[in-house]
Amino acid sequence: MSEQGVQGAAAAKASRIRRPGWKDPRLALGTVLVVASVAGTMYLVGEMHETTTVYVARSNITLGEQLTSENMKTQEVQLGETASRYLHPESGLDELARANTFISAGELIPVTSVTHSELGSRRPINIELPADLTSSIGPGSFVDVWIAKRESGGNTYGVPEKLSSMVEVAARVESGGGLVNRQGTNLELLVEPNQLEPLLQALANDSRIIVIYNPAGAE
């Protein structure tokens, strides 16, 4: 190859690897892509760290208890699109604001757990049950209640009959110890007036009360 041909090839190669100028469309496109990527990343990071001020139960709140600064506190949490489901300072609570269910200490307070009307018809009642009660049964869960009447003159029981479905559990306390070291579980149930009398009769007559976890309550 002649010297002139060698110089031409070198010039062509140099032109191919020459750094693009600021007017080069490839450089402009690359800059736009980089800026868009950085902006998108910053937006996602901001969304991930965005918090909302909501109310949290400072202590256990029972059915019908008034919601005040004594049993509630505010807390910054990351909730995203679910933020509207929980009680926040802008909700405008008044003296009629009460819990319509049991709310555990440290739990976020759902809007659906607050009522501004008078206390509903449900009443709390405590029953003692065996210690081997399933762990699924706890405050806020729901159970079906069955009663088996004690047969006369013996320690046998009749066929269990269902008293009610979807009874809410307000509290659970494990009990035991003492002189007889009897283990058990105490449940506080929230029952309607028409369920209260037969349940009290069952307790007075030493009938067997059976509670069965109802998973439909979790829905």
RAPEQUI-V102809 format. One record per residue. N is the residue number from 0. RES is the residue in three letters. BURIAL is # if it has 16 or more other ideal C-beta (glycine too) atoms within 10 Angstrom, else .. Layout:
# RAPEQUI-V102809
n=N res=RES burial=BURIAL
n=N res=RES burial=BURIAL
This chain:
# RAPEQUI-V102809
n=0 res=MET burial=.
n=1 res=SER burial=.
n=2 res=GLU burial=.
n=3 res=GLN burial=.
n=4 res=GLY burial=.
n=5 res=VAL burial=.
n=6 res=GLN burial=.
n=7 res=GLY burial=.
n=8 res=ALA burial=.
n=9 res=ALA burial=.
n=10 res=ALA burial=.
n=11 res=ALA burial=.
n=12 res=LYS burial=.
n=13 res=ALA burial=.
n=14 res=SER burial=.
n=15 res=ARG burial=.
n=16 res=ILE burial=.
n=17 res=ARG burial=.
n=18 res=ARG burial=.
n=19 res=PRO burial=.
n=20 res=GLY burial=.
n=21 res=TRP burial=.
n=22 res=LYS burial=.
n=23 res=ASP burial=.
n=24 res=PRO burial=.
n=25 res=ARG burial=.
n=26 res=LEU burial=.
n=27 res=ALA burial=.
n=28 res=LEU burial=.
n=29 res=GLY burial=.
n=30 res=THR burial=.
n=31 res=VAL burial=.
n=32 res=LEU burial=.
n=33 res=VAL burial=.
n=34 res=VAL burial=.
n=35 res=ALA burial=.
n=36 res=SER burial=.
n=37 res=VAL burial=.
n=38 res=ALA burial=.
n=39 res=GLY burial=.
n=40 res=THR burial=.
n=41 res=MET burial=.
n=42 res=TYR burial=.
n=43 res=LEU burial=.
n=44 res=VAL burial=.
n=45 res=GLY burial=.
n=46 res=GLU burial=.
n=47 res=MET burial=.
n=48 res=HIS burial=.
n=49 res=GLU burial=.
n=50 res=THR burial=.
n=51 res=THR burial=.
n=52 res=THR burial=.
n=53 res=VAL burial=#
n=54 res=TYR burial=#
n=55 res=VAL burial=#
n=56 res=ALA burial=#
n=57 res=ARG burial=#
n=58 res=SER burial=.
n=59 res=ASN burial=#
n=60 res=ILE burial=#
n=61 res=THR burial=#
n=62 res=LEU burial=#
n=63 res=GLY burial=#
n=64 res=GLU burial=.
n=65 res=GLN burial=.
n=66 res=LEU burial=#
n=67 res=THR burial=.
n=68 res=SER burial=.
n=69 res=GLU burial=.
n=70 res=ASN burial=#
n=71 res=MET burial=#
n=72 res=LYS burial=.
n=73 res=THR burial=.
n=74 res=GLN burial=.
n=75 res=GLU burial=.
n=76 res=VAL burial=.
n=77 res=GLN burial=.
n=78 res=LEU burial=.
n=79 res=GLY burial=.
n=80 res=GLU burial=.
n=81 res=THR burial=.
n=82 res=ALA burial=.
n=83 res=SER burial=.
n=84 res=ARG burial=.
n=85 res=TYR burial=#
n=86 res=LEU burial=#
n=87 res=HIS burial=#
n=88 res=PRO burial=.
n=89 res=GLU burial=.
n=90 res=SER burial=.
n=91 res=GLY burial=.
n=92 res=LEU burial=#
n=93 res=ASP burial=.
n=94 res=GLU burial=.
n=95 res=LEU burial=.
n=96 res=ALA burial=#
n=97 res=ARG burial=#
n=98 res=ALA burial=#
n=99 res=ASN burial=#
n=100 res=THR burial=#
n=101 res=PHE burial=#
n=102 res=ILE burial=#
n=103 res=SER burial=.
n=104 res=ALA burial=.
n=105 res=GLY burial=.
n=106 res=GLU burial=#
n=107 res=LEU burial=#
n=108 res=ILE burial=#
n=109 res=PRO burial=.
n=110 res=VAL burial=.
n=111 res=THR burial=.
n=112 res=SER burial=#
n=113 res=VAL burial=#
n=114 res=THR burial=#
n=115 res=HIS burial=.
n=116 res=SER burial=.
n=117 res=GLU burial=.
n=118 res=LEU burial=.
n=119 res=GLY burial=.
n=120 res=SER burial=.
n=121 res=ARG burial=#
n=122 res=ARG burial=.
n=123 res=PRO burial=.
n=124 res=ILE burial=#
n=125 res=ASN burial=.
n=126 res=ILE burial=#
n=127 res=GLU burial=.
n=128 res=LEU burial=#
n=129 res=PRO burial=.
n=130 res=ALA burial=.
n=131 res=ASP burial=.
n=132 res=LEU burial=#
n=133 res=THR burial=.
n=134 res=SER burial=.
n=135 res=SER burial=.
n=136 res=ILE burial=#
n=137 res=GLY burial=.
n=138 res=PRO burial=#
n=139 res=GLY burial=#
n=140 res=SER burial=#
n=141 res=PHE burial=#
n=142 res=VAL burial=#
n=143 res=ASP burial=#
n=144 res=VAL burial=#
n=145 res=TRP burial=#
n=146 res=ILE burial=#
n=147 res=ALA burial=#
n=148 res=LYS burial=#
n=149 res=ARG burial=.
n=150 res=GLU burial=.
n=151 res=SER burial=.
n=152 res=GLY burial=.
n=153 res=GLY burial=.
n=154 res=ASN burial=.
n=155 res=THR burial=.
n=156 res=TYR burial=.
n=157 res=GLY burial=.
n=158 res=VAL burial=.
n=159 res=PRO burial=#
n=160 res=GLU burial=.
n=161 res=LYS burial=.
n=162 res=LEU burial=#
n=163 res=SER burial=#
n=164 res=SER burial=.
n=165 res=MET burial=.
n=166 res=VAL burial=#
n=167 res=GLU burial=#
n=168 res=VAL burial=#
n=169 res=ALA burial=#
n=170 res=ALA burial=#
n=171 res=ARG burial=#
n=172 res=VAL burial=.
n=173 res=GLU burial=.
n=174 res=SER burial=.
n=175 res=GLY burial=.
n=176 res=GLY burial=.
n=177 res=GLY burial=.
n=178 res=LEU burial=.
n=179 res=VAL burial=.
n=180 res=ASN burial=.
n=181 res=ARG burial=.
n=182 res=GLN burial=.
n=183 res=GLY burial=.
n=184 res=THR burial=#
n=185 res=ASN burial=.
n=186 res=LEU burial=#
n=187 res=GLU burial=#
n=188 res=LEU burial=#
n=189 res=LEU burial=#
n=190 res=VAL burial=#
n=191 res=GLU burial=.
n=192 res=PRO burial=.
n=193 res=ASN burial=.
n=194 res=GLN burial=#
n=195 res=LEU burial=.
n=196 res=GLU burial=.
n=197 res=PRO burial=#
n=198 res=LEU burial=#
n=199 res=LEU burial=.
n=200 res=GLN burial=.
n=201 res=ALA burial=#
n=202 res=LEU burial=.
n=203 res=ALA burial=.
n=204 res=ASN burial=.
n=205 res=ASP burial=.
n=206 res=SER burial=#
n=207 res=ARG burial=.
n=208 res=ILE burial=#
n=209 res=ILE burial=#
n=210 res=VAL burial=#
n=211 res=ILE burial=.
n=212 res=TYR burial=#
n=213 res=ASN burial=#
n=214 res=PRO burial=.
n=215 res=ALA burial=.
n=216 res=GLY burial=#
n=217 res=ALA burial=.
n=218 res=GLU burial=.
